[in-house]
Amino acid sequence: MEIKILGTGCPKCKALERITRDVIAENGIDATVSKVEEIMEIVKFGVMMTPALVVDGKVVLKGRIPSKEEVKQLLTT
């Protein structure tokens, strides 16, 4: 599974990255996580509000910080 965290490095973006990495570690999910901070790359995903979570090329969440449980559901379904 390939996961991308889209965001410019703001506190909300960092929170989404931390939550995502925690969920992956706690649930033994096989995934690679990368950050996309370049605005033009973020726009290519059609995202205008960060942070955003991209799983295998599909934007699954944008514009807010989810709970750990919500991230778990997004990554395991």
Summary of the structure (lengths in Angstrom):
residues: 77
radius of gyration: 11.2
end to end distance: 12.0
largest distance: 32.4
contacts: 230
relative contact order: 0.28
helix: 42%
strand: 25%
